[in-house]
């Protein structure tokens, strides 16, 4: 799965492809193990921690469904909040409250080492910790310098988010090879139809 977001939280939101086109929507990460592998790819877990985490999940008789459900829930809450940010709208109240709860729970479960600058450190022991890590990273994203560079791909139906790090700040596509190419093909087709 390509990671085009440029920030783990945006890559997390992008784990569903074609979010805005229900006929094509596909969840790219299914199940606890897939989430752990994704977390490694997204830079949220080291490979060693991931192996230990998977062993801990496998050794536990309680199924990790609650943790994957929490991840899917957080992702569903993130979409309208990020959409609101991109569209310069106020986020919907229910999702905002759910996001706030996620952030509070994440801090409650995090370690705060006695060192400066202070930094909340989420656990890396169980799959549930991944949800907390993402909630804390969401707080970073939504209060940090990158806020004005969060964009949503202009491809119809795509819905992927990314941090626009281009100097001009005019990046439009999740990927120039993907949605960017489709747009070029679409415009080419429209032009040739006009001429034909
Ligand atoms: Zn796109």
Boltz pocket constraint, residues with backbone or C-beta under 6 A from the ligand:
constraints:
  - pocket:
      binder: B
      contacts: [[A, 153], [A, 154], [A, 155], [A, 158], [A, 159], [A, 160], [A, 173], [A, 174], [A, 175], [A, 178], [A, 179]]
      max_distance: 6.0
